[in-house]
């Protein structure tokens, strides 16, 4: 398995607070079956003012320390980037690092406040040639029936979605689990990741979440969530050449009333729902 969202770097954000903790987390990751971890510290204005060049230096140093400790975990760089107005400019300059230097980057919406520029920043990133990987939407305090369609639209426009493995298993509460299951059942999820922050309370744990996801998407798709698509990101593959999640697959489920596209269309084009022009355009175009 490959973990593309992990706060493994010591002393840089609210994740690992020491080299000892980072090494302990790395050992747990290896025991979990994780072969590669992206070190993705927060970049959060006025709180965690991290930059790409420093993150890359720290990852190279951690790789040496893992080797010295005989821990067979590969590490690469990235960041958990809080969405900001200068997002595209920061990506282009390298100040805001993408995952392993690819076109993909972690796009973190605020947890409590509804982001007014959410859709515009998605569009701007895609137009600039980047693929935003929206992190843990299932845990956002403002996710609701009214805003769920934002994530549907984003996926159909080309953004990717990453769930937290522990949210799928219920460790982040019933609400996060319910939204996780809905996103999986609607076929909108591209990745699972640990979003680990320490070695005790939020360790690098993915396997249990993968097994829980199988109930909604099957074993083959669950494997794509934790290996195939993460590897495609590390290889910087064109997203059009990567197996899409079920909602975007060329051949939807055969059952007319129970297909994922049928459920999405029924859910989003009911009279109570508004603001899904882009999804309607994608689903109804010839």
DOMARVEX-259123 format. One record per residue (C-alpha): residue in three letters; x, y, z; residue number from 1. Coordinates in pm, 1 decimal. Each point is the difference from the previous one (the first is absolute). Layout:
// DOMARVEX-259123
<node type="Ala" x="X" y="Y" z="Z" seq="NUM"/>
...
***
This chain:
// DOMARVEX-259123
<node type="Unk" x="0.0" y="0.0" z="0.0" seq="1"/>
<node type="Unk" x="99.6" y="363.5" z="-58.0" seq="2"/>
<node type="Unk" x="-91.9" y="278.5" z="242.9" seq="3"/>
<node type="Unk" x="-15.0" y="341.8" z="-167.2" seq="4"/>
<node type="Unk" x="-116.5" y="201.2" z="301.8" seq="5"/>
<node type="Unk" x="205.5" y="-31.7" z="316.8" seq="6"/>
<node type="Unk" x="143.3" y="251.4" z="247.5" seq="7"/>
<node type="Unk" x="322.2" y="-193.8" z="49.4" seq="8"/>
<node type="Unk" x="259.2" y="278.9" z="-5.4" seq="9"/>
<node type="Unk" x="105.9" y="86.6" z="355.4" seq="10"/>
<node type="Unk" x="-46.8" y="344.3" z="151.0" seq="11"/>
<node type="Unk" x="-155.0" y="174.0" z="-299.1" seq="12"/>
<node type="Unk" x="-374.4" y="5.9" z="75.2" seq="13"/>
<node type="Unk" x="-251.9" y="-168.7" z="231.7" seq="14"/>
<node type="Unk" x="118.0" y="-346.3" z="-103.1" seq="15"/>
<node type="Unk" x="308.5" y="-180.0" z="126.2" seq="16"/>
<node type="Unk" x="174.8" y="202.0" z="269.2" seq="17"/>
<node type="Unk" x="337.3" y="-179.3" z="-2.9" seq="18"/>
<node type="Unk" x="224.5" y="-224.1" z="-204.3" seq="19"/>
<node type="Unk" x="-74.2" y="-281.8" z="243.8" seq="20"/>
<node type="Unk" x="-371.6" y="32.2" z="-71.1" seq="21"/>
<node type="Unk" x="60.4" y="13.3" z="-374.8" seq="22"/>
<node type="Unk" x="204.1" y="-320.0" z="15.8" seq="23"/>
<node type="Unk" x="-270.0" y="-166.7" z="208.2" seq="24"/>
<node type="Unk" x="-263.7" y="106.0" z="-253.8" seq="25"/>
<node type="Unk" x="216.6" y="-131.1" z="-282.9" seq="26"/>
<node type="Unk" x="34.3" y="-338.7" z="168.6" seq="27"/>
<node type="Unk" x="-377.3" y="-17.1" z="40.8" seq="28"/>
<node type="Unk" x="-45.9" y="90.4" z="-366.3" seq="29"/>
<node type="Unk" x="229.9" y="-281.2" z="-110.6" seq="30"/>
<node type="Unk" x="-180.0" y="-245.6" z="227.9" seq="31"/>
<node type="Unk" x="-328.1" y="118.6" z="-154.6" seq="32"/>
<node type="Unk" x="125.7" y="-89.0" z="-345.7" seq="33"/>
<node type="Unk" x="72.5" y="355.1" z="-114.8" seq="34"/>
<node type="Unk" x="301.5" y="18.5" z="-231.1" seq="35"/>
<node type="Unk" x="4.0" y="371.3" z="-84.6" seq="36"/>
<node type="Unk" x="-115.1" y="301.5" z="197.1" seq="37"/>
<node type="Unk" x="-38.2" y="356.8" z="-118.9" seq="38"/>
<node type="Unk" x="103.0" y="241.0" z="273.9" seq="39"/>
<node type="Unk" x="-269.5" y="265.6" z="-24.0" seq="40"/>
<node type="Unk" x="25.8" y="262.4" z="274.5" seq="41"/>
<node type="Unk" x="-260.7" y="270.7" z="24.0" seq="42"/>
<node type="Unk" x="44.6" y="323.4" z="-187.9" seq="43"/>
<node type="Unk" x="-235.1" y="233.7" z="177.8" seq="44"/>
<node type="Unk" x="38.4" y="381.9" z="-16.2" seq="45"/>
<node type="Unk" x="98.4" y="158.4" z="330.1" seq="46"/>
<node type="Unk" x="21.1" y="-338.4" z="170.2" seq="47"/>
<node type="Unk" x="222.8" y="-243.5" z="-189.5" seq="48"/>
<node type="Unk" x="202.4" y="210.5" z="-242.0" seq="49"/>
<node type="Unk" x="176.2" y="-292.9" z="-165.8" seq="50"/>
<node type="Unk" x="148.0" y="16.2" z="-349.0" seq="51"/>
<node type="Unk" x="93.8" y="-252.2" z="-263.1" seq="52"/>
<node type="Unk" x="378.0" y="40.0" z="10.7" seq="53"/>
<node type="Unk" x="17.3" y="-55.0" z="376.7" seq="54"/>
<node type="Unk" x="-241.9" y="-293.5" z="-15.1" seq="55"/>
<node type="Unk" x="211.7" y="-170.0" z="-267.1" seq="56"/>
<node type="Unk" x="318.1" y="46.8" z="207.2" seq="57"/>
<node type="Unk" x="-168.0" y="-144.7" z="307.4" seq="58"/>
<node type="Unk" x="-131.5" y="-299.7" z="-194.1" seq="59"/>
<node type="Unk" x="348.6" y="-74.7" z="-134.9" seq="60"/>
<node type="Unk" x="138.0" y="16.5" z="354.7" seq="61"/>
<node type="Unk" x="-276.5" y="-228.8" z="129.6" seq="62"/>
<node type="Unk" x="72.2" y="-249.4" z="-279.0" seq="63"/>
<node type="Unk" x="361.0" y="-19.3" z="121.2" seq="64"/>
<node type="Unk" x="-116.7" y="-46.2" z="359.4" seq="65"/>
<node type="Unk" x="-240.4" y="-278.0" z="-100.8" seq="66"/>
<node type="Unk" x="282.4" y="-173.9" z="-184.6" seq="67"/>
<node type="Unk" x="230.2" y="32.3" z="302.0" seq="68"/>
<node type="Unk" x="-274.5" y="-148.6" z="220.0" seq="69"/>
<node type="Unk" x="-47.8" y="-287.3" z="-246.7" seq="70"/>
<node type="Unk" x="-366.1" y="88.0" z="-61.9" seq="71"/>
<node type="Unk" x="-93.5" y="-96.3" z="-358.9" seq="72"/>
<node type="Unk" x="-245.1" y="282.8" z="-63.7" seq="73"/>
<node type="Unk" x="38.4" y="221.4" z="-305.7" seq="74"/>
<node type="Unk" x="-94.7" y="362.6" z="51.5" seq="75"/>
<node type="Unk" x="-78.1" y="281.1" z="-238.1" seq="76"/>
<node type="Unk" x="-121.3" y="356.5" z="32.9" seq="77"/>
<node type="Unk" x="-326.2" y="190.2" z="-25.0" seq="78"/>
<node type="Unk" x="-211.6" y="219.4" z="223.7" seq="79"/>
<node type="Unk" x="-349.3" y="26.4" z="142.9" seq="80"/>
<node type="Unk" x="-74.1" y="335.0" z="-161.4" seq="81"/>
<node type="Unk" x="-271.5" y="215.2" z="150.3" seq="82"/>
<node type="Unk" x="-175.1" y="167.5" z="-290.8" seq="83"/>
<node type="Unk" x="118.6" y="357.6" z="-49.1" seq="84"/>
<node type="Unk" x="-57.9" y="262.4" z="-273.7" seq="85"/>
<node type="Unk" x="359.7" y="-29.1" z="-129.4" seq="86"/>
<node type="Unk" x="-27.0" y="-377.5" z="-35.9" seq="87"/>
<node type="Unk" x="93.9" y="-37.8" z="-367.8" seq="88"/>
<node type="Unk" x="287.5" y="248.3" z="23.1" seq="89"/>
<node type="Unk" x="137.6" y="-188.0" z="299.7" seq="90"/>
<node type="Unk" x="-19.4" y="-331.6" z="-181.3" seq="91"/>
<node type="Unk" x="175.4" y="139.6" z="-305.3" seq="92"/>
<node type="Unk" x="283.2" y="144.8" z="207.5" seq="93"/>
<node type="Unk" x="46.9" y="-317.2" z="205.8" seq="94"/>
<node type="Unk" x="-68.8" y="186.8" z="322.5" seq="95"/>
<node type="Unk" x="-307.5" y="-219.7" z="32.8" seq="96"/>
<node type="Unk" x="125.0" y="-351.6" z="-76.2" seq="97"/>
<node type="Unk" x="-189.9" y="-254.8" z="-200.9" seq="98"/>
<node type="Unk" x="11.8" y="-371.6" z="80.8" seq="99"/>
<node type="Unk" x="341.2" y="-135.9" z="-104.7" seq="100"/>
<node type="Unk" x="38.7" y="292.1" z="-240.0" seq="101"/>
<node type="Unk" x="-300.2" y="-114.9" z="-203.6" seq="102"/>
<node type="Unk" x="-301.9" y="191.3" z="-129.0" seq="103"/>
<node type="Unk" x="-202.9" y="-125.6" z="299.9" seq="104"/>
<node type="Unk" x="-21.2" y="187.3" z="330.6" seq="105"/>
<node type="Unk" x="-192.0" y="-27.0" z="326.1" seq="106"/>
<node type="Unk" x="-274.0" y="262.2" z="12.3" seq="107"/>
<node type="Unk" x="-125.5" y="47.1" z="355.3" seq="108"/>
<node type="Unk" x="-326.7" y="189.4" z="50.2" seq="109"/>
<node type="Unk" x="-47.2" y="172.4" z="335.6" seq="110"/>
<node type="Unk" x="-160.5" y="-225.2" z="258.4" seq="111"/>
<node type="Unk" x="-257.5" y="240.4" z="141.3" seq="112"/>
<node type="Unk" x="-49.1" y="302.4" z="-226.8" seq="113"/>
<node type="Unk" x="-166.1" y="-44.0" z="-339.3" seq="114"/>
<node type="Unk" x="261.8" y="101.2" z="-262.6" seq="115"/>
<node type="Unk" x="-146.5" y="264.6" z="-229.8" seq="116"/>
<node type="Unk" x="256.5" y="-62.3" z="-275.5" seq="117"/>
<node type="Unk" x="-15.1" y="-380.6" z="3.3" seq="118"/>
<node type="Unk" x="-133.4" y="-56.2" z="-351.9" seq="119"/>
<node type="Unk" x="206.4" y="278.4" z="-155.9" seq="120"/>
<node type="Unk" x="324.4" y="-133.3" z="146.2" seq="121"/>
<node type="Unk" x="-83.6" y="-350.0" z="-127.6" seq="122"/>
<node type="Unk" x="-59.8" y="141.6" z="-347.5" seq="123"/>
<node type="Unk" x="314.6" y="216.6" z="8.5" seq="124"/>
<node type="Unk" x="217.6" y="-292.1" z="109.6" seq="125"/>
<node type="Unk" x="-132.2" y="-230.0" z="-271.1" seq="126"/>
<node type="Unk" x="35.3" y="269.1" z="-265.8" seq="127"/>
<node type="Unk" x="364.4" y="45.8" z="102.9" seq="128"/>
<node type="Unk" x="67.7" y="-371.9" z="-48.9" seq="129"/>
<node type="Unk" x="-11.9" y="-111.2" z="364.1" seq="130"/>
<node type="Unk" x="-225.0" y="-264.1" z="154.4" seq="131"/>
<node type="Unk" x="-133.3" y="95.9" z="343.7" seq="132"/>
<node type="Unk" x="-41.4" y="-296.9" z="233.3" seq="133"/>
<node type="Unk" x="-267.4" y="117.7" z="242.7" seq="134"/>
<node type="Unk" x="91.3" y="-127.6" z="344.7" seq="135"/>
<node type="Unk" x="-245.6" y="-155.2" z="248.0" seq="136"/>
<node type="Unk" x="-328.2" y="164.2" z="-109.8" seq="137"/>
<node type="Unk" x="-182.0" y="-250.2" z="222.5" seq="138"/>
<node type="Unk" x="139.3" y="173.2" z="309.1" seq="139"/>
<node type="Unk" x="-91.4" y="358.0" z="-91.1" seq="140"/>
<node type="Unk" x="-235.8" y="167.1" z="242.4" seq="141"/>
<node type="Unk" x="-183.8" y="178.9" z="-282.3" seq="142"/>
<node type="Unk" x="-65.9" y="-304.8" z="-219.1" seq="143"/>
<node type="Unk" x="-377.6" y="-29.2" z="-37.0" seq="144"/>
<node type="Unk" x="-269.4" y="-89.3" z="-250.2" seq="145"/>
<node type="Unk" x="37.8" y="352.7" z="-137.6" seq="146"/>
<node type="Unk" x="377.4" y="-20.0" z="-52.4" seq="147"/>
<node type="Unk" x="43.8" y="-368.3" z="-90.4" seq="148"/>
<node type="Unk" x="-59.9" y="90.6" z="-364.4" seq="149"/>
<node type="Unk" x="312.6" y="218.4" z="3.6" seq="150"/>
<node type="Unk" x="210.3" y="-314.4" z="31.5" seq="151"/>
<node type="Unk" x="-200.1" y="-184.0" z="-264.0" seq="152"/>
<node type="Unk" x="56.6" y="288.9" z="-240.0" seq="153"/>
<node type="Unk" x="369.3" y="14.3" z="86.9" seq="154"/>
<node type="Unk" x="46.9" y="-370.0" z="-77.0" seq="155"/>
<node type="Unk" x="-177.0" y="24.0" z="-334.7" seq="156"/>
<node type="Unk" x="214.2" y="302.0" z="-88.4" seq="157"/>
<node type="Unk" x="323.3" y="-189.1" z="71.1" seq="158"/>
<node type="Unk" x="84.6" y="38.2" z="368.8" seq="159"/>
<node type="Unk" x="76.0" y="-308.4" z="210.2" seq="160"/>
<node type="Unk" x="-134.5" y="-84.8" z="346.2" seq="161"/>
<node type="Unk" x="194.7" y="-155.4" z="288.0" seq="162"/>
<node type="Unk" x="-171.8" y="-150.4" z="302.8" seq="163"/>
<node type="Unk" x="162.8" y="-67.1" z="336.4" seq="164"/>
<node type="Unk" x="21.7" y="-375.0" z="58.9" seq="165"/>
<node type="Unk" x="-94.0" y="38.1" z="366.8" seq="166"/>
<node type="Unk" x="-310.3" y="197.2" z="-96.4" seq="167"/>
<node type="Unk" x="-125.4" y="-294.6" z="-206.0" seq="168"/>
<node type="Unk" x="32.4" y="-225.8" z="304.8" seq="169"/>
<node type="Unk" x="-179.1" y="242.9" z="231.9" seq="170"/>
<node type="Unk" x="293.8" y="126.7" z="205.2" seq="171"/>
<node type="Unk" x="-91.8" y="359.5" z="-85.2" seq="172"/>
<node type="Unk" x="-361.5" y="-47.6" z="105.4" seq="173"/>
<node type="Unk" x="-330.6" y="-99.5" z="-155.3" seq="174"/>
<node type="Unk" x="-32.2" y="308.2" z="-217.4" seq="175"/>
<node type="Unk" x="336.7" y="-40.3" z="-169.9" seq="176"/>
<node type="Unk" x="-68.3" y="-368.8" z="-51.6" seq="177"/>
<node type="Unk" x="-339.5" y="69.0" z="-152.9" seq="178"/>
<node type="Unk" x="140.5" y="254.6" z="-245.7" seq="179"/>
<node type="Unk" x="289.7" y="-234.4" z="-81.5" seq="180"/>
<node type="Unk" x="-240.1" y="-279.4" z="-81.8" seq="181"/>
<node type="Unk" x="-214.0" y="228.9" z="-213.6" seq="182"/>
<node type="Unk" x="299.3" y="124.4" z="-200.5" seq="183"/>
<node type="Unk" x="118.2" y="-357.5" z="-49.8" seq="184"/>
<node type="Unk" x="-346.7" y="-126.1" z="-88.5" seq="185"/>
<node type="Unk" x="-39.5" y="282.4" z="-252.9" seq="186"/>
<node type="Unk" x="331.3" y="-104.9" z="-155.7" seq="187"/>
<node type="Unk" x="171.5" y="336.8" z="47.2" seq="188"/>
<node type="Unk" x="311.6" y="-94.6" z="199.7" seq="189"/>
<node type="Unk" x="348.3" y="-28.8" z="-152.8" seq="190"/>
<node type="Unk" x="224.8" y="-61.0" z="301.9" seq="191"/>
<node type="Unk" x="18.0" y="-113.3" z="359.7" seq="192"/>
<node type="Unk" x="278.2" y="136.0" z="221.5" seq="193"/>
<node type="Unk" x="84.0" y="-2.5" z="368.3" seq="194"/>
<node type="Unk" x="34.9" y="372.7" z="77.5" seq="195"/>
<node type="Unk" x="208.5" y="-131.2" z="289.0" seq="196"/>
<node type="Unk" x="123.6" y="250.6" z="258.6" seq="197"/>
<node type="Unk" x="168.4" y="-217.3" z="264.3" seq="198"/>
<node type="Unk" x="74.7" y="-356.0" z="102.3" seq="199"/>
<node type="Unk" x="-279.0" y="-43.9" z="258.9" seq="200"/>
<node type="Unk" x="-322.4" y="187.8" z="-66.2" seq="201"/>
<node type="Unk" x="24.8" y="48.1" z="-376.8" seq="202"/>
<node type="Unk" x="253.1" y="-254.4" z="-128.6" seq="203"/>
<node type="Unk" x="67.1" y="-82.1" z="-367.7" seq="204"/>
<node type="Unk" x="-284.2" y="-246.7" z="-41.2" seq="205"/>
<node type="Unk" x="-157.6" y="-82.4" z="-338.3" seq="206"/>
<node type="Unk" x="-65.5" y="-373.6" z="-22.2" seq="207"/>
<node type="Unk" x="-309.3" y="-3.3" z="217.0" seq="208"/>
<node type="Unk" x="-147.3" y="288.3" z="-199.7" seq="209"/>
<node type="Unk" x="71.3" y="-181.5" z="-325.1" seq="210"/>
<node type="Unk" x="-184.2" y="-307.0" z="126.0" seq="211"/>
<node type="Unk" x="-295.1" y="213.8" z="110.3" seq="212"/>
<node type="Unk" x="-7.7" y="168.9" z="-342.3" seq="213"/>
<node type="Unk" x="-30.9" y="-339.1" z="-171.7" seq="214"/>
<node type="Unk" x="-358.2" y="-21.9" z="123.8" seq="215"/>
<node type="Unk" x="-90.4" y="298.2" z="-219.8" seq="216"/>
<node type="Unk" x="232.2" y="-28.1" z="-300.0" seq="217"/>
<node type="Unk" x="132.4" y="-357.4" z="-7.0" seq="218"/>
<node type="Unk" x="350.1" y="-136.2" z="51.2" seq="219"/>
<node type="Unk" x="144.7" y="105.8" z="-336.1" seq="220"/>
<node type="Unk" x="-107.4" y="362.9" z="37.2" seq="221"/>
<node type="Unk" x="111.3" y="6.3" z="363.9" seq="222"/>
<node type="Unk" x="347.6" y="-101.6" z="-118.0" seq="223"/>
<node type="Unk" x="-3.4" y="287.3" z="-248.0" seq="224"/>
<node type="Unk" x="-73.8" y="235.8" z="290.1" seq="225"/>
<node type="Unk" x="315.7" y="-95.5" z="190.5" seq="226"/>
<node type="Unk" x="246.1" y="-102.2" z="-270.2" seq="227"/>
<node type="Unk" x="-80.1" y="43.7" z="-368.6" seq="228"/>
<node type="Unk" x="-109.6" y="363.1" z="0.4" seq="229"/>
<node type="Unk" x="258.2" y="107.1" z="260.8" seq="230"/>
<node type="Unk" x="267.0" y="-158.8" z="-220.1" seq="231"/>
<node type="Unk" x="-139.8" y="185.5" z="-300.9" seq="232"/>
<node type="Unk" x="44.1" y="324.9" z="192.0" seq="233"/>
<node type="Unk" x="359.4" y="-83.4" z="88.9" seq="234"/>
<node type="Unk" x="60.8" y="-77.9" z="-368.6" seq="235"/>
<node type="Unk" x="-175.8" y="324.7" z="-101.9" seq="236"/>
<node type="Unk" x="-224.9" y="-186.2" z="-240.1" seq="237"/>
<node type="Unk" x="-258.3" y="188.2" z="-202.8" seq="238"/>
<node type="Unk" x="-326.6" y="-35.9" z="195.6" seq="239"/>
<node type="Unk" x="-178.7" y="-93.2" z="-322.0" seq="240"/>
<node type="Unk" x="218.4" y="-311.3" z="-12.9" seq="241"/>
<node type="Unk" x="-79.4" y="-108.6" z="355.4" seq="242"/>
<node type="Unk" x="-292.7" y="-229.2" z="85.1" seq="243"/>
<node type="Unk" x="-272.1" y="237.4" z="122.5" seq="244"/>
<node type="Unk" x="-220.5" y="-53.2" z="304.1" seq="245"/>
<node type="Unk" x="-328.3" y="-179.3" z="-73.4" seq="246"/>
<node type="Unk" x="-210.7" y="312.7" z="-58.4" seq="247"/>
<node type="Unk" x="228.8" y="99.0" z="-288.7" seq="248"/>
<node type="Unk" x="41.5" y="-345.8" z="-150.2" seq="249"/>
<node type="Unk" x="-110.0" y="-42.5" z="-361.5" seq="250"/>
<node type="Unk" x="-228.9" y="-288.1" z="93.2" seq="251"/>
<node type="Unk" x="-217.9" y="72.7" z="304.9" seq="252"/>
<node type="Unk" x="-166.8" y="-272.4" z="200.9" seq="253"/>
<node type="Unk" x="-257.0" y="-187.3" z="-212.8" seq="254"/>
<node type="Unk" x="-299.1" y="32.9" z="234.3" seq="255"/>
<node type="Unk" x="-206.6" y="289.3" z="-136.5" seq="256"/>
<node type="Unk" x="-145.7" y="115.2" z="328.9" seq="257"/>
<node type="Unk" x="304.7" y="-78.4" z="209.8" seq="258"/>
<node type="Unk" x="289.2" y="128.1" z="-207.9" seq="259"/>
<node type="Unk" x="226.8" y="259.7" z="155.7" seq="260"/>
<node type="Unk" x="-68.3" y="248.6" z="-279.5" seq="261"/>
<node type="Unk" x="-372.1" y="-61.8" z="36.9" seq="262"/>
<node type="Unk" x="15.3" y="65.4" z="374.4" seq="263"/>
<node type="Unk" x="206.6" y="313.5" z="-52.4" seq="264"/>
<node type="Unk" x="-237.4" y="133.9" z="-262.3" seq="265"/>
<node type="Unk" x="-300.4" y="-73.9" z="217.2" seq="266"/>
<node type="Unk" x="163.3" y="155.0" z="304.2" seq="267"/>
<node type="Unk" x="127.4" y="316.2" z="-163.8" seq="268"/>
<node type="Unk" x="-277.7" y="80.4" z="-240.8" seq="269"/>
<node type="Unk" x="-282.7" y="-32.9" z="249.4" seq="270"/>
<node type="Unk" x="-193.5" y="327.6" z="45.5" seq="271"/>
<node type="Unk" x="161.9" y="69.0" z="338.5" seq="272"/>
<node type="Unk" x="351.5" y="8.7" z="-146.7" seq="273"/>
<node type="Unk" x="163.9" y="295.1" z="-174.1" seq="274"/>
<node type="Unk" x="342.4" y="107.2" z="-114.2" seq="275"/>
<node type="Unk" x="101.0" y="-305.7" z="-203.9" seq="276"/>
<node type="Unk" x="4.1" y="137.3" z="-355.8" seq="277"/>
<node type="Unk" x="343.8" y="-143.9" z="-72.0" seq="278"/>
<node type="Unk" x="-95.0" y="-350.5" z="111.6" seq="279"/>
<node type="Unk" x="-318.9" y="16.3" z="-208.1" seq="280"/>
<node type="Unk" x="202.9" y="111.0" z="-301.7" seq="281"/>
<node type="Unk" x="249.1" y="-284.7" z="36.9" seq="282"/>
<node type="Unk" x="-261.5" y="-269.6" z="57.9" seq="283"/>
<node type="Unk" x="-230.9" y="106.5" z="-285.3" seq="284"/>
<node type="Unk" x="247.3" y="88.3" z="-274.1" seq="285"/>
<node type="Unk" x="6.5" y="-227.3" z="-309.5" seq="286"/>
***
